[in-house]
């Protein structure tokens, strides 16, 4: 399988570069690898997954869950 990479050039201020350098060193990663990982995490959290893993996004919301009968009863009780 042939994997083609694309180059991305981003200008950042010196203080952000210094923080990136420290973060990469603490993670035992290159700055490029750290940025790629951070970008993937940010995209995943924003829900921009290829194909859209909607079940994973719903699970990540950590919303309350219960038996459907119990949930409907609680909804109706709240309306009273």
mmCIF file of the N, C-alpha and C atoms, coordinates in Angstrom:
data_MODEL
# 
_entry.id   MODEL 
# 
loop_
_atom_site.group_PDB 
_atom_site.id 
_atom_site.type_symbol 
_atom_site.label_atom_id 
_atom_site.label_alt_id 
_atom_site.label_comp_id 
_atom_site.label_asym_id 
_atom_site.label_entity_id 
_atom_site.label_seq_id 
_atom_site.pdbx_PDB_ins_code 
_atom_site.Cartn_x 
_atom_site.Cartn_y 
_atom_site.Cartn_z 
_atom_site.occupancy 
_atom_site.B_iso_or_equiv 
_atom_site.pdbx_formal_charge 
_atom_site.auth_seq_id 
_atom_site.auth_comp_id 
_atom_site.auth_asym_id 
_atom_site.auth_atom_id 
_atom_site.pdbx_PDB_model_num 
ATOM 1   N N  . UNK A 1 1  ? 0.845   -1.176 0.000  1.00 0.00 ? 1  UNK A N  1 
ATOM 2   C CA . UNK A 1 1  ? 0.000   0.000  0.000  1.00 0.00 ? 1  UNK A CA 1 
ATOM 3   C C  . UNK A 1 1  ? 0.888   1.235  0.000  1.00 0.00 ? 1  UNK A C  1 
ATOM 4   N N  . UNK A 1 2  ? 0.626   2.139  -0.910 1.00 0.00 ? 2  UNK A N  1 
ATOM 5   C CA . UNK A 1 2  ? 1.391   3.367  -1.029 1.00 0.00 ? 2  UNK A CA 1 
ATOM 6   C C  . UNK A 1 2  ? 0.717   4.462  -0.205 1.00 0.00 ? 2  UNK A C  1 
ATOM 7   N N  . UNK A 1 3  ? 1.461   5.048  0.716  1.00 0.00 ? 3  UNK A N  1 
ATOM 8   C CA . UNK A 1 3  ? 0.939   6.131  1.545  1.00 0.00 ? 3  UNK A CA 1 
ATOM 9   C C  . UNK A 1 3  ? 1.611   7.423  1.104  1.00 0.00 ? 3  UNK A C  1 
ATOM 10  N N  . UNK A 1 4  ? 0.810   8.369  0.707  1.00 0.00 ? 4  UNK A N  1 
ATOM 11  C CA . UNK A 1 4  ? 1.335   9.659  0.260  1.00 0.00 ? 4  UNK A CA 1 
ATOM 12  C C  . UNK A 1 4  ? 1.116   10.679 1.370  1.00 0.00 ? 4  UNK A C  1 
ATOM 13  N N  . UNK A 1 5  ? 2.174   11.345 1.767  1.00 0.00 ? 5  UNK A N  1 
ATOM 14  C CA . UNK A 1 5  ? 2.083   12.379 2.792  1.00 0.00 ? 5  UNK A CA 1 
ATOM 15  C C  . UNK A 1 5  ? 2.031   13.743 2.137  1.00 0.00 ? 5  UNK A C  1 
ATOM 16  N N  . UNK A 1 6  ? 1.430   14.678 2.831  1.00 0.00 ? 6  UNK A N  1 
ATOM 17  C CA . UNK A 1 6  ? 1.356   16.054 2.359  1.00 0.00 ? 6  UNK A CA 1 
ATOM 18  C C  . UNK A 1 6  ? 2.060   16.950 3.357  1.00 0.00 ? 6  UNK A C  1 
ATOM 19  N N  . UNK A 1 7  ? 2.780   17.900 2.845  1.00 0.00 ? 7  UNK A N  1 
ATOM 20  C CA . UNK A 1 7  ? 3.505   18.841 3.698  1.00 0.00 ? 7  UNK A CA 1 
ATOM 21  C C  . UNK A 1 7  ? 2.588   20.002 4.056  1.00 0.00 ? 7  UNK A C  1 
ATOM 22  N N  . UNK A 1 8  ? 2.635   20.399 5.313  1.00 0.00 ? 8  UNK A N  1 
ATOM 23  C CA . UNK A 1 8  ? 1.872   21.548 5.799  1.00 0.00 ? 8  UNK A CA 1 
ATOM 24  C C  . UNK A 1 8  ? 2.846   22.460 6.521  1.00 0.00 ? 8  UNK A C  1 
ATOM 25  N N  . UNK A 1 9  ? 2.889   23.704 6.113  1.00 0.00 ? 9  UNK A N  1 
ATOM 26  C CA . UNK A 1 9  ? 3.765   24.673 6.767  1.00 0.00 ? 9  UNK A CA 1 
ATOM 27  C C  . UNK A 1 9  ? 2.895   25.655 7.529  1.00 0.00 ? 9  UNK A C  1 
ATOM 28  N N  . UNK A 1 10 ? 3.160   25.774 8.819  1.00 0.00 ? 10 UNK A N  1 
ATOM 29  C CA . UNK A 1 10 ? 2.400   26.669 9.683  1.00 0.00 ? 10 UNK A CA 1 
ATOM 30  C C  . UNK A 1 10 ? 3.385   27.546 10.437 1.00 0.00 ? 10 UNK A C  1 
ATOM 31  N N  . UNK A 1 11 ? 3.154   28.842 10.387 1.00 0.00 ? 11 UNK A N  1 
ATOM 32  C CA . UNK A 1 11 ? 4.012   29.772 11.126 1.00 0.00 ? 11 UNK A CA 1 
ATOM 33  C C  . UNK A 1 11 ? 3.441   29.958 12.527 1.00 0.00 ? 11 UNK A C  1 
ATOM 34  N N  . UNK A 1 12 ? 4.293   29.775 13.536 1.00 0.00 ? 12 UNK A N  1 
ATOM 35  C CA . UNK A 1 12 ? 3.873   29.942 14.928 1.00 0.00 ? 12 UNK A CA 1 
ATOM 36  C C  . UNK A 1 12 ? 4.857   30.873 15.633 1.00 0.00 ? 12 UNK A C  1 
ATOM 37  N N  . UNK A 1 13 ? 4.378   31.578 16.648 1.00 0.00 ? 13 UNK A N  1 
ATOM 38  C CA . UNK A 1 13 ? 5.269   32.487 17.379 1.00 0.00 ? 13 UNK A CA 1 
ATOM 39  C C  . UNK A 1 13 ? 6.312   31.700 18.181 1.00 0.00 ? 13 UNK A C  1 
ATOM 40  N N  . UNK A 1 14 ? 7.427   32.346 18.496 1.00 0.00 ? 14 UNK A N  1 
ATOM 41  C CA . UNK A 1 14 ? 8.520   31.675 19.202 1.00 0.00 ? 14 UNK A CA 1 
ATOM 42  C C  . UNK A 1 14 ? 8.094   31.007 20.515 1.00 0.00 ? 14 UNK A C  1 
ATOM 43  N N  . UNK A 1 15 ? 7.206   31.663 21.286 1.00 0.00 ? 15 UNK A N  1 
ATOM 44  C CA . UNK A 1 15 ? 6.824   31.074 22.580 1.00 0.00 ? 15 UNK A CA 1 
ATOM 45  C C  . UNK A 1 15 ? 6.006   29.790 22.385 1.00 0.00 ? 15 UNK A C  1 
ATOM 46  N N  . UNK A 1 16 ? 5.189   29.740 21.335 1.00 0.00 ? 16 UNK A N  1 
ATOM 47  C CA . UNK A 1 16 ? 4.435   28.521 21.049 1.00 0.00 ? 16 UNK A CA 1 
ATOM 48  C C  . UNK A 1 16 ? 5.376   27.422 20.568 1.00 0.00 ? 16 UNK A C  1 
ATOM 49  N N  . UNK A 1 17 ? 6.374   27.793 19.787 1.00 0.00 ? 17 UNK A N  1 
ATOM 50  C CA . UNK A 1 17 ? 7.367   26.816 19.332 1.00 0.00 ? 17 UNK A CA 1 
ATOM 51  C C  . UNK A 1 17 ? 8.137   26.237 20.516 1.00 0.00 ? 17 UNK A C  1 
ATOM 52  N N  . UNK A 1 18 ? 8.477   27.086 21.470 1.00 0.00 ? 18 UNK A N  1 
ATOM 53  C CA . UNK A 1 18 ? 9.202   26.609 22.661 1.00 0.00 ? 18 UNK A CA 1 
ATOM 54  C C  . UNK A 1 18 ? 8.326   25.636 23.460 1.00 0.00 ? 18 UNK A C  1 
ATOM 55  N N  . UNK A 1 19 ? 7.043   25.956 23.599 1.00 0.00 ? 19 UNK A N  1 
ATOM 56  C CA . UNK A 1 19 ? 6.129   25.053 24.319 1.00 0.00 ? 19 UNK A CA 1 
ATOM 57  C C  . UNK A 1 19 ? 5.945   23.748 23.563 1.00 0.00 ? 19 UNK A C  1 
ATOM 58  N N  . UNK A 1 20 ? 5.886   23.821 22.243 1.00 0.00 ? 20 UNK A N  1 
ATOM 59  C CA . UNK A 1 20 ? 5.768   22.618 21.420 1.00 0.00 ? 20 UNK A CA 1 
ATOM 60  C C  . UNK A 1 20 ? 7.004   21.741 21.578 1.00 0.00 ? 20 UNK A C  1 
ATOM 61  N N  . UNK A 1 21 ? 8.154   22.355 21.571 1.00 0.00 ? 21 UNK A N  1 
ATOM 62  C CA . UNK A 1 21 ? 9.411   21.623 21.747 1.00 0.00 ? 21 UNK A CA 1 
ATOM 63  C C  . UNK A 1 21 ? 9.417   20.874 23.086 1.00 0.00 ? 21 UNK A C  1 
ATOM 64  N N  . UNK A 1 22 ? 9.008   21.557 24.151 1.00 0.00 ? 22 UNK A N  1 
ATOM 65  C CA . UNK A 1 22 ? 8.961   20.932 25.478 1.00 0.00 ? 22 UNK A CA 1 
ATOM 66  C C  . UNK A 1 22 ? 7.968   19.776 25.511 1.00 0.00 ? 22 UNK A C  1 
ATOM 67  N N  . UNK A 1 23 ? 6.782   19.992 24.951 1.00 0.00 ? 23 UNK A N  1 
ATOM 68  C CA . UNK A 1 23 ? 5.750   18.954 24.945 1.00 0.00 ? 23 UNK A CA 1 
ATOM 69  C C  . UNK A 1 23 ? 6.233   17.732 24.166 1.00 0.00 ? 23 UNK A C  1 
ATOM 70  N N  . UNK A 1 24 ? 6.869   17.965 23.030 1.00 0.00 ? 24 UNK A N  1 
ATOM 71  C CA . UNK A 1 24 ? 7.380   16.856 22.221 1.00 0.00 ? 24 UNK A CA 1 
ATOM 72  C C  . UNK A 1 24 ? 8.466   16.090 22.967 1.00 0.00 ? 24 UNK A C  1 
ATOM 73  N N  . UNK A 1 25 ? 9.361   16.815 23.611 1.00 0.00 ? 25 UNK A N  1 
ATOM 74  C CA . UNK A 1 25 ? 10.427  16.156 24.378 1.00 0.00 ? 25 UNK A CA 1 
ATOM 75  C C  . UNK A 1 25 ? 9.852   15.327 25.519 1.00 0.00 ? 25 UNK A C  1 
ATOM 76  N N  . UNK A 1 26 ? 8.888   15.876 26.243 1.00 0.00 ? 26 UNK A N  1 
ATOM 77  C CA . UNK A 1 26 ? 8.271   15.149 27.360 1.00 0.00 ? 26 UNK A CA 1 
ATOM 78  C C  . UNK A 1 26 ? 7.551   13.896 26.889 1.00 0.00 ? 26 UNK A C  1 
ATOM 79  N N  . UNK A 1 27 ? 7.082   13.904 25.651 1.00 0.00 ? 27 UNK A N  1 
ATOM 80  C CA . UNK A 1 27 ? 6.375   12.756 25.086 1.00 0.00 ? 27 UNK A CA 1 
ATOM 81  C C  . UNK A 1 27 ? 7.312   11.836 24.306 1.00 0.00 ? 27 UNK A C  1 
ATOM 82  N N  . UNK A 1 28 ? 8.594   12.172 24.295 1.00 0.00 ? 28 UNK A N  1 
ATOM 83  C CA . UNK A 1 28 ? 9.591   11.410 23.523 1.00 0.00 ? 28 UNK A CA 1 
ATOM 84  C C  . UNK A 1 28 ? 9.179   11.293 22.055 1.00 0.00 ? 28 UNK A C  1 
ATOM 85  N N  . UNK A 1 29 ? 8.738   12.414 21.504 1.00 0.00 ? 29 UNK A N  1 
ATOM 86  C CA . UNK A 1 29 ? 8.294   12.457 20.115 1.00 0.00 ? 29 UNK A CA 1 
ATOM 87  C C  . UNK A 1 29 ? 8.995   13.610 19.408 1.00 0.00 ? 29 UNK A C  1 
ATOM 88  N N  . UNK A 1 30 ? 9.016   13.533 18.092 1.00 0.00 ? 30 UNK A N  1 
ATOM 89  C CA . UNK A 1 30 ? 9.463   14.687 17.321 1.00 0.00 ? 30 UNK A CA 1 
ATOM 90  C C  . UNK A 1 30 ? 8.349   15.728 17.355 1.00 0.00 ? 30 UNK A C  1 
ATOM 91  N N  . UNK A 1 31 ? 8.695   16.963 17.031 1.00 0.00 ? 31 UNK A N  1 
ATOM 92  C CA . UNK A 1 31 ? 7.657   18.002 17.002 1.00 0.00 ? 31 UNK A CA 1 
ATOM 93  C C  . UNK A 1 31 ? 6.607   17.664 15.951 1.00 0.00 ? 31 UNK A C  1 
ATOM 94  N N  . UNK A 1 32 ? 7.025   17.148 14.807 1.00 0.00 ? 32 UNK A N  1 
ATOM 95  C CA . UNK A 1 32 ? 6.084   16.789 13.754 1.00 0.00 ? 32 UNK A CA 1 
ATOM 96  C C  . UNK A 1 32 ? 5.115   15.705 14.201 1.00 0.00 ? 32 UNK A C  1 
ATOM 97  N N  . UNK A 1 33 ? 5.639   14.668 14.871 1.00 0.00 ? 33 UNK A N  1 
ATOM 98  C CA . UNK A 1 33 ? 4.782   13.582 15.349 1.00 0.00 ? 33 UNK A CA 1 
ATOM 99  C C  . UNK A 1 33 ? 3.821   14.090 16.409 1.00 0.00 ? 33 UNK A C  1 
ATOM 100 N N  . UNK A 1 34 ? 4.301   14.975 17.284 1.00 0.00 ? 34 UNK A N  1 
ATOM 101 C CA . UNK A 1 34 ? 3.433   15.519 18.333 1.00 0.00 ? 34 UNK A CA 1 
ATOM 102 C C  . UNK A 1 34 ? 2.293   16.326 17.720 1.00 0.00 ? 34 UNK A C  1 
ATOM 103 N N  . UNK A 1 35 ? 2.611   17.153 16.722 1.00 0.00 ? 35 UNK A N  1 
ATOM 104 C CA . UNK A 1 35 ? 1.590   17.971 16.066 1.00 0.00 ? 35 UNK A CA 1 
ATOM 105 C C  . UNK A 1 35 ? 0.586   17.079 15.341 1.00 0.00 ? 35 UNK A C  1 
ATOM 106 N N  . UNK A 1 36 ? 1.066   16.047 14.626 1.00 0.00 ? 36 UNK A N  1 
ATOM 107 C CA . UNK A 1 36 ? 0.143   15.140 13.931 1.00 0.00 ? 36 UNK A CA 1 
ATOM 108 C C  . UNK A 1 36 ? -0.798  14.463 14.910 1.00 0.00 ? 36 UNK A C  1 
ATOM 109 N N  . UNK A 1 37 ? -0.275  14.029 16.047 1.00 0.00 ? 37 UNK A N  1 
ATOM 110 C CA . UNK A 1 37 ? -1.104  13.385 17.066 1.00 0.00 ? 37 UNK A CA 1 
ATOM 111 C C  . UNK A 1 37 ? -2.124  14.366 17.629 1.00 0.00 ? 37 UNK A C  1 
ATOM 112 N N  . UNK A 1 38 ? -1.678  15.573 17.938 1.00 0.00 ? 38 UNK A N  1 
ATOM 113 C CA . UNK A 1 38 ? -2.582  16.590 18.497 1.00 0.00 ? 38 UNK A CA 1 
ATOM 114 C C  . UNK A 1 38 ? -3.683  16.943 17.500 1.00 0.00 ? 38 UNK A C  1 
ATOM 115 N N  . UNK A 1 39 ? -3.338  17.035 16.227 1.00 0.00 ? 39 UNK A N  1 
ATOM 116 C CA . UNK A 1 39 ? -4.341  17.334 15.206 1.00 0.00 ? 39 UNK A CA 1 
ATOM 117 C C  . UNK A 1 39 ? -5.378  16.217 15.111 1.00 0.00 ? 39 UNK A C  1 
ATOM 118 N N  . UNK A 1 40 ? -4.924  14.964 15.150 1.00 0.00 ? 40 UNK A N  1 
ATOM 119 C CA . UNK A 1 40 ? -5.858  13.846 15.053 1.00 0.00 ? 40 UNK A CA 1 
ATOM 120 C C  . UNK A 1 40 ? -6.790  13.818 16.258 1.00 0.00 ? 40 UNK A C  1 
ATOM 121 N N  . UNK A 1 41 ? -6.254  14.049 17.448 1.00 0.00 ? 41 UNK A N  1 
ATOM 122 C CA . UNK A 1 41 ? -7.082  14.079 18.664 1.00 0.00 ? 41 UNK A CA 1 
ATOM 123 C C  . UNK A 1 41 ? -8.123  15.198 18.567 1.00 0.00 ? 41 UNK A C  1 
ATOM 124 N N  . UNK A 1 42 ? -7.696  16.376 18.134 1.00 0.00 ? 42 UNK A N  1 
ATOM 125 C CA . UNK A 1 42 ? -8.618  17.504 18.018 1.00 0.00 ? 42 UNK A CA 1 
ATOM 126 C C  . UNK A 1 42 ? -9.715  17.220 16.997 1.00 0.00 ? 42 UNK A C  1 
ATOM 127 N N  . UNK A 1 43 ? -9.354  16.627 15.874 1.00 0.00 ? 43 UNK A N  1 
ATOM 128 C CA . UNK A 1 43 ? -10.354 16.293 14.862 1.00 0.00 ? 43 UNK A CA 1 
ATOM 129 C C  . UNK A 1 43 ? -11.317 15.223 15.367 1.00 0.00 ? 43 UNK A C  1 
ATOM 130 N N  . UNK A 1 44 ? -10.797 14.228 16.061 1.00 0.00 ? 44 UNK A N  1 
ATOM 131 C CA . UNK A 1 44 ? -11.657 13.173 16.614 1.00 0.00 ? 44 UNK A CA 1 
ATOM 132 C C  . UNK A 1 44 ? -12.639 13.753 17.624 1.00 0.00 ? 44 UNK A C  1 
ATOM 133 N N  . UNK A 1 45 ? -12.155 14.623 18.490 1.00 0.00 ? 45 UNK A N  1 
ATOM 134 C CA . UNK A 1 45 ? -13.019 15.220 19.508 1.00 0.00 ? 45 UNK A CA 1 
ATOM 135 C C  . UNK A 1 45 ? -14.056 16.145 18.886 1.00 0.00 ? 45 UNK A C  1 
ATOM 136 N N  . UNK A 1 46 ? -13.721 16.762 17.775 1.00 0.00 ? 46 UNK A N  1 
ATOM 137 C CA . UNK A 1 46 ? -14.655 17.658 17.104 1.00 0.00 ? 46 UNK A CA 1 
ATOM 138 C C  . UNK A 1 46 ? -15.664 16.878 16.266 1.00 0.00 ? 46 UNK A C  1 
ATOM 139 N N  . UNK A 1 47 ? -15.474 15.578 16.156 1.00 0.00 ? 47 UNK A N  1 
ATOM 140 C CA . UNK A 1 47 ? -16.414 14.760 15.410 1.00 0.00 ? 47 UNK A CA 1 
ATOM 141 C C  . UNK A 1 47 ? -16.169 14.727 13.922 1.00 0.00 ? 47 UNK A C  1 
ATOM 142 N N  . UNK A 1 48 ? -15.010 15.129 13.496 1.00 0.00 ? 48 UNK A N  1 
ATOM 143 C CA . UNK A 1 48 ? -14.690 15.125 12.070 1.00 0.00 ? 48 UNK A CA 1 
ATOM 144 C C  . UNK A 1 48 ? -14.011 13.812 11.696 1.00 0.00 ? 48 UNK A C  1 
ATOM 145 N N  . UNK A 1 49 ? -14.669 12.725 12.010 1.00 0.00 ? 49 UNK A N  1 
ATOM 146 C CA . UNK A 1 49 ? -14.113 11.412 11.708 1.00 0.00 ? 49 UNK A CA 1 
ATOM 147 C C  . UNK A 1 49 ? -14.504 11.008 10.295 1.00 0.00 ? 49 UNK A C  1 
ATOM 148 N N  . UNK A 1 50 ? -13.589 10.416 9.591  1.00 0.00 ? 50 UNK A N  1 
ATOM 149 C CA . UNK A 1 50 ? -13.912 9.911  8.258  1.00 0.00 ? 50 UNK A CA 1 
ATOM 150 C C  . UNK A 1 50 ? -14.993 8.854  8.393  1.00 0.00 ? 50 UNK A C  1 
ATOM 151 N N  . UNK A 1 51 ? -16.103 9.053  7.742  1.00 0.00 ? 51 UNK A N  1 
ATOM 152 C CA . UNK A 1 51 ? -17.200 8.097  7.829  1.00 0.00 ? 51 UNK A CA 1 
ATOM 153 C C  . UNK A 1 51 ? -18.110 8.364  9.003  1.00 0.00 ? 51 UNK A C  1 
ATOM 154 N N  . UNK A 1 52 ? -17.686 9.144  9.966  1.00 0.00 ? 52 UNK A N  1 
ATOM 155 C CA . UNK A 1 52 ? -18.528 9.516  11.099 1.00 0.00 ? 52 UNK A CA 1 
ATOM 156 C C  . UNK A 1 52 ? -18.873 8.354  12.009 1.00 0.00 ? 52 UNK A C  1 
ATOM 157 N N  . UNK A 1 53 ? -18.086 8.114  13.042 1.00 0.00 ? 53 UNK A N  1 
ATOM 158 C CA . UNK A 1 53 ? -18.368 7.069  14.027 1.00 0.00 ? 53 UNK A CA 1 
ATOM 159 C C  . UNK A 1 53 ? -19.314 7.666  15.061 1.00 0.00 ? 53 UNK A C  1 
ATOM 160 N N  . UNK A 1 54 ? -20.603 7.682  14.721 1.00 0.00 ? 54 UNK A N  1 
ATOM 161 C CA . UNK A 1 54 ? -21.590 8.366  15.541 1.00 0.00 ? 54 UNK A CA 1 
ATOM 162 C C  . UNK A 1 54 ? -21.796 7.697  16.890 1.00 0.00 ? 54 UNK A C  1 
ATOM 163 N N  . UNK A 1 55 ? -21.677 6.384  16.955 1.00 0.00 ? 55 UNK A N  1 
ATOM 164 C CA . UNK A 1 55 ? -21.832 5.682  18.227 1.00 0.00 ? 55 UNK A CA 1 
ATOM 165 C C  . UNK A 1 55 ? -20.721 6.108  19.182 1.00 0.00 ? 55 UNK A C  1 
ATOM 166 N N  . UNK A 1 56 ? -19.507 6.195  18.674 1.00 0.00 ? 56 UNK A N  1 
ATOM 167 C CA . UNK A 1 56 ? -18.381 6.629  19.512 1.00 0.00 ? 56 UNK A CA 1 
ATOM 168 C C  . UNK A 1 56 ? -18.583 8.063  19.982 1.00 0.00 ? 56 UNK A C  1 
ATOM 169 N N  . UNK A 1 57 ? -19.098 8.928  19.104 1.00 0.00 ? 57 UNK A N  1 
ATOM 170 C CA . UNK A 1 57 ? -19.346 10.310 19.496 1.00 0.00 ? 57 UNK A CA 1 
ATOM 171 C C  . UNK A 1 57 ? -20.423 10.400 20.558 1.00 0.00 ? 57 UNK A C  1 
ATOM 172 N N  . UNK A 1 58 ? -21.479 9.596  20.432 1.00 0.00 ? 58 UNK A N  1 
ATOM 173 C CA . UNK A 1 58 ? -22.524 9.589  21.457 1.00 0.00 ? 58 UNK A CA 1 
ATOM 174 C C  . UNK A 1 58 ? -21.985 9.068  22.785 1.00 0.00 ? 58 UNK A C  1 
ATOM 175 N N  . UNK A 1 59 ? -21.189 8.009  22.732 1.00 0.00 ? 59 UNK A N  1 
ATOM 176 C CA . UNK A 1 59 ? -20.621 7.450  23.960 1.00 0.00 ? 59 UNK A CA 1 
ATOM 177 C C  . UNK A 1 59 ? -19.699 8.453  24.642 1.00 0.00 ? 59 UNK A C  1 
ATOM 178 N N  . UNK A 1 60 ? -18.989 9.253  23.857 1.00 0.00 ? 60 UNK A N  1 
ATOM 179 C CA . UNK A 1 60 ? -18.069 10.235 24.413 1.00 0.00 ? 60 UNK A CA 1 
ATOM 180 C C  . UNK A 1 60 ? -18.792 11.360 25.140 1.00 0.00 ? 60 UNK A C  1 
ATOM 181 N N  . UNK A 1 61 ? -20.085 11.548 24.869 1.00 0.00 ? 61 UNK A N  1 
ATOM 182 C CA . UNK A 1 61 ? -20.855 12.603 25.530 1.00 0.00 ? 61 UNK A CA 1 
ATOM 183 C C  . UNK A 1 61 ? -21.085 12.306 26.998 1.00 0.00 ? 61 UNK A C  1 
ATOM 184 N N  . UNK A 1 62 ? -20.969 11.050 27.389 1.00 0.00 ? 62 UNK A N  1 
ATOM 185 C CA . UNK A 1 62 ? -21.157 10.636 28.774 1.00 0.00 ? 62 UNK A CA 1 
ATOM 186 C C  . UNK A 1 62 ? -22.507 11.115 29.308 1.00 0.00 ? 62 UNK A C  1 
ATOM 187 N N  . UNK A 1 63 ? -23.528 11.009 28.471 1.00 0.00 ? 63 UNK A N  1 
ATOM 188 C CA . UNK A 1 63 ? -24.878 11.413 28.865 1.00 0.00 ? 63 UNK A CA 1 
ATOM 189 C C  . UNK A 1 63 ? -25.519 10.313 29.723 1.00 0.00 ? 63 UNK A C  1 
ATOM 190 N N  . UNK A 1 64 ? -26.496 10.672 30.548 1.00 0.00 ? 64 UNK A N  1 
ATOM 191 C CA . UNK A 1 64 ? -27.150 9.662  31.365 1.00 0.00 ? 64 UNK A CA 1 
ATOM 192 C C  . UNK A 1 64 ? -27.910 8.659  30.491 1.00 0.00 ? 64 UNK A C  1 
ATOM 193 N N  . UNK A 1 65 ? -27.887 7.418  30.910 1.00 0.00 ? 65 UNK A N  1 
ATOM 194 C CA . UNK A 1 65 ? -28.599 6.365  30.191 1.00 0.00 ? 65 UNK A CA 1 
ATOM 195 C C  . UNK A 1 65 ? -29.375 5.518  31.185 1.00 0.00 ? 65 UNK A C  1 
ATOM 196 N N  . UNK A 1 66 ? -30.404 4.870  30.682 1.00 0.00 ? 66 UNK A N  1 
ATOM 197 C CA . UNK A 1 66 ? -31.208 3.975  31.521 1.00 0.00 ? 66 UNK A CA 1 
ATOM 198 C C  . UNK A 1 66 ? -32.097 3.142  30.604 1.00 0.00 ? 66 UNK A C  1 
ATOM 199 N N  . UNK A 1 67 ? -32.828 2.245  31.197 1.00 0.00 ? 67 UNK A N  1 
ATOM 200 C CA . UNK A 1 67 ? -33.832 1.477  30.476 1.00 0.00 ? 67 UNK A CA 1 
ATOM 201 C C  . UNK A 1 67 ? -34.833 2.453  29.860 1.00 0.00 ? 67 UNK A C  1 
ATOM 202 N N  . UNK A 1 68 ? -35.273 2.200  28.637 1.00 0.00 ? 68 UNK A N  1 
ATOM 203 C CA . UNK A 1 68 ? -36.157 3.139  27.949 1.00 0.00 ? 68 UNK A CA 1 
ATOM 204 C C  . UNK A 1 68 ? -37.451 3.385  28.726 1.00 0.00 ? 68 UNK A C  1 
ATOM 205 N N  . UNK A 1 69 ? -37.979 2.339  29.345 1.00 0.00 ? 69 UNK A N  1 
ATOM 206 C CA . UNK A 1 69 ? -39.196 2.511  30.148 1.00 0.00 ? 69 UNK A CA 1 
ATOM 207 C C  . UNK A 1 69 ? -38.973 3.462  31.312 1.00 0.00 ? 69 UNK A C  1 
ATOM 208 N N  . UNK A 1 70 ? -37.838 3.315  31.980 1.00 0.00 ? 70 UNK A N  1 
ATOM 209 C CA . UNK A 1 70 ? -37.500 4.190  33.103 1.00 0.00 ? 70 UNK A CA 1 
ATOM 210 C C  . UNK A 1 70 ? -37.320 5.626  32.628 1.00 0.00 ? 70 UNK A C  1 
ATOM 211 N N  . UNK A 1 71 ? -36.638 5.795  31.492 1.00 0.00 ? 71 UNK A N  1 
ATOM 212 C CA . UNK A 1 71 ? -36.422 7.147  30.985 1.00 0.00 ? 71 UNK A CA 1 
ATOM 213 C C  . UNK A 1 71 ? -37.733 7.827  30.624 1.00 0.00 ? 71 UNK A C  1 
ATOM 214 N N  . UNK A 1 72 ? -38.634 7.087  29.969 1.00 0.00 ? 72 UNK A N  1 
ATOM 215 C CA . UNK A 1 72 ? -39.930 7.663  29.599 1.00 0.00 ? 72 UNK A CA 1 
ATOM 216 C C  . UNK A 1 72 ? -40.750 8.008  30.841 1.00 0.00 ? 72 UNK A C  1 
ATOM 217 N N  . UNK A 1 73 ? -40.677 7.159  31.864 1.00 0.00 ? 73 UNK A N  1 
ATOM 218 C CA . UNK A 1 73 ? -41.404 7.433  33.106 1.00 0.00 ? 73 UNK A CA 1 
ATOM 219 C C  . UNK A 1 73 ? -40.863 8.695  33.758 1.00 0.00 ? 73 UNK A C  1 
ATOM 220 N N  . UNK A 1 74 ? -39.551 8.876  33.769 1.00 0.00 ? 74 UNK A N  1 
ATOM 221 C CA . UNK A 1 74 ? -38.949 10.069 34.368 1.00 0.00 ? 74 UNK A CA 1 
ATOM 222 C C  . UNK A 1 74 ? -39.329 11.326 33.566 1.00 0.00 ? 74 UNK A C  1 
ATOM 223 N N  . UNK A 1 75 ? -39.386 11.208 32.257 1.00 0.00 ? 75 UNK A N  1 
ATOM 224 C CA . UNK A 1 75 ? -39.786 12.343 31.432 1.00 0.00 ? 75 UNK A CA 1 
ATOM 225 C C  . UNK A 1 75 ? -41.216 12.731 31.749 1.00 0.00 ? 75 UNK A C  1 
ATOM 226 N N  . UNK A 1 76 ? -42.099 11.751 31.803 1.00 0.00 ? 76 UNK A N  1 
ATOM 227 C CA . UNK A 1 76 ? -43.503 12.020 32.101 1.00 0.00 ? 76 UNK A CA 1 
ATOM 228 C C  . UNK A 1 76 ? -43.663 12.589 33.503 1.00 0.00 ? 76 UNK A C  1 
ATOM 229 N N  . UNK A 1 77 ? -42.909 12.074 34.469 1.00 0.00 ? 77 UNK A N  1 
ATOM 230 C CA . UNK A 1 77 ? -42.991 12.575 35.843 1.00 0.00 ? 77 UNK A CA 1 
ATOM 231 C C  . UNK A 1 77 ? -42.564 14.038 35.899 1.00 0.00 ? 77 UNK A C  1 
ATOM 232 N N  . UNK A 1 78 ? -41.582 14.406 35.068 1.00 0.00 ? 78 UNK A N  1 
ATOM 233 C CA . UNK A 1 78 ? -41.117 15.789 35.050 1.00 0.00 ? 78 UNK A CA 1 
ATOM 234 C C  . UNK A 1 78 ? -42.123 16.741 34.447 1.00 0.00 ? 78 UNK A C  1 
ATOM 235 N N  . UNK A 1 79 ? -42.995 16.228 33.622 1.00 0.00 ? 79 UNK A N  1 
ATOM 236 C CA . UNK A 1 79 ? -44.030 17.055 32.977 1.00 0.00 ? 79 UNK A CA 1 
ATOM 237 C C  . UNK A 1 79 ? -45.209 17.327 33.919 1.00 0.00 ? 79 UNK A C  1 
ATOM 238 N N  . UNK A 1 80 ? -45.342 16.512 34.940 1.00 0.00 ? 80 UNK A N  1 
ATOM 239 C CA . UNK A 1 80 ? -46.501 16.639 35.828 1.00 0.00 ? 80 UNK A CA 1 
ATOM 240 C C  . UNK A 1 80 ? -46.349 17.796 36.780 1.00 0.00 ? 80 UNK A C  1 
# 
